[in-house]
Amino acid sequence: MKLRPGVFLAEVEYGTALLHEERGEYWNLNPTGALILETVLAGGTLDEAARALADEYAVDLNSAARDVEELLDELCSAGLVEQ
């Protein structure tokens, strides 16, 4: 998974911000969302992102997997990331 052209990532005080330069829109991700996105942008699988989330925040793996899928579907639909 990668950022779409024209989308930029910036670390902010409370997580990560994504800027879609062309549309002038931005999205803030909290630390859990940032961890998911950083994992998959670094080449990690969805399962690896879920495991990282479960390990870091002491949530069960099934809940983490649902959160990963939900967030990435939302980011894809918003035109911020692509496969």
Secondary structure, 3 states (H helix, E strand, C coil): CEECCCEEEEEECCEEEEEECCCCEEEEECHHHHHHHHHHHCCCCHHHHHHHHHHHHCCCHHHHHHHHHHHHHHHHHCCCEEC
